[in-house]
Amino acid sequence: MTYVKIEWIHDFVDTPEIYLIEIGYDGYETKKIEKFKGGLINFASDTLESGTFLSPEPFGEIEIYNFTNESERMKAYHISELEFYNEWNKITSEIS
């Protein structure tokens, strides 16, 4: 498994600012968390969905998720399994 955090700085109202993603050995998302400016959090896995879904496309190379232009900036980097699951467990424990 691979774990990625994407920080997206933008002015869009209905678009997440932070993504935390678990990527399986096959390159597809297995779990995803989306965090919005106002505190809204969406998440998805094979068995859970709350406000979002897993991408049907493979994740791709992390470099394509890093860019800057005049109105937005995206920064993607690897995080640890522990960092991902600290967030995942906190969010999903609230629905149990």
Secondary structure per residue as TSV (DSSP state, phi and psi in degrees):
chain	resnum	aa	ss	phi	psi
A	1	M	-	360.0	150.7
A	2	T	E	-125.7	147.1
A	3	Y	E	-126.0	131.6
A	4	V	E	-131.4	142.6
A	5	K	E	-118.5	132.9
A	6	I	E	-120.8	123.7
A	7	E	E	-105.6	123.5
A	8	W	E	-121.6	109.6
A	9	I	E	-94.7	118.0
A	10	H	-	-158.2	176.5
A	11	D	-	-109.7	11.7
A	12	F	-	-74.5	137.8
A	13	V	S	-77.5	-43.7
A	14	D	S	-105.0	30.9
A	15	T	S	-124.5	135.7
A	16	P	-	-60.5	152.7
A	17	E	S	-95.9	-29.0
A	18	I	E	-133.2	134.6
A	19	Y	E	-120.2	136.1
A	20	L	E	-121.6	124.6
A	21	I	E	-133.0	133.5
A	22	E	E	-99.3	127.8
A	23	I	E	-115.2	126.9
A	24	G	-	-73.2	171.3
A	25	Y	T	-62.0	-21.2
A	26	D	T	-85.9	-1.5
A	27	G	S	91.0	0.4
A	28	Y	S	-100.6	148.9
A	29	E	E	-60.2	137.2
A	30	T	E	-114.1	-26.2
A	31	K	E	-148.8	148.6
A	32	K	E	-148.9	140.2
A	33	I	E	-122.2	136.2
A	34	E	E	-123.0	127.8
A	35	K	E	-116.0	133.6
A	36	F	-	-107.8	162.1
A	37	K	T	-54.3	-43.2
A	38	G	T	-80.3	2.4
A	39	G	S	102.7	-8.8
A	40	L	-	-63.5	139.0
A	41	I	E	-130.6	125.4
A	42	N	E	-109.5	154.5
A	43	F	E	-153.9	159.7
A	44	A	E	-154.8	150.8
A	45	S	E	-149.3	-172.5
A	46	D	S	-64.1	-26.3
A	47	T	S	-115.4	-11.0
A	48	L	-	-128.1	143.3
A	49	E	E	-144.6	130.9
A	50	S	E	-144.2	91.6
A	51	G	B	86.0	-7.9
A	52	T	-	-148.8	-175.1
A	53	F	-	-148.4	163.6
A	54	L	-	-77.3	140.9
A	55	S	-	-66.6	138.8
A	56	P	S	-78.8	-7.0
A	57	E	S	-102.3	149.7
A	58	P	-	-63.5	154.4
A	59	F	-	-63.5	-43.3
A	60	G	-	92.9	177.0
A	61	E	-	-72.7	140.5
A	62	I	G	-61.2	-28.8
A	63	E	G	-60.3	-30.1
A	64	I	G	-71.8	-13.1
A	65	Y	G	-96.0	11.2
A	66	N	-	-114.7	115.7
A	67	F	E	-161.0	163.7
A	68	T	E	-142.0	135.6
A	69	N	-	-138.4	-168.8
A	70	E	S	-65.7	-25.1
A	71	S	S	-116.7	-5.9
A	72	E	-	-157.9	161.6
A	73	R	E	-143.0	136.5
A	74	M	E	-125.6	132.6
A	75	K	E	-130.0	121.8
A	76	A	E	-118.9	139.9
A	77	Y	E	-156.2	160.6
A	78	H	E	-77.5	143.5
A	79	I	-	-125.4	171.2
A	80	S	-	-81.8	160.1
A	81	E	H	-59.4	-40.5
A	82	L	H	-61.3	-45.1
A	83	E	H	-61.6	-44.1
A	84	F	H	-61.6	-50.6
A	85	Y	H	-72.1	-23.1
A	86	N	H	-60.5	-44.4
A	87	E	H	-70.8	-47.4
A	88	W	H	-58.7	-48.8
A	89	N	H	-65.3	-37.2
A	90	K	H	-63.2	-44.5
A	91	I	H	-71.9	-46.9
A	92	T	H	-76.4	-22.6
A	93	S	H	-68.9	-23.9
A	94	E	T	-71.0	-17.9
A	95	I	T	-98.8	-6.6
A	96	S	-	-78.3	360.0
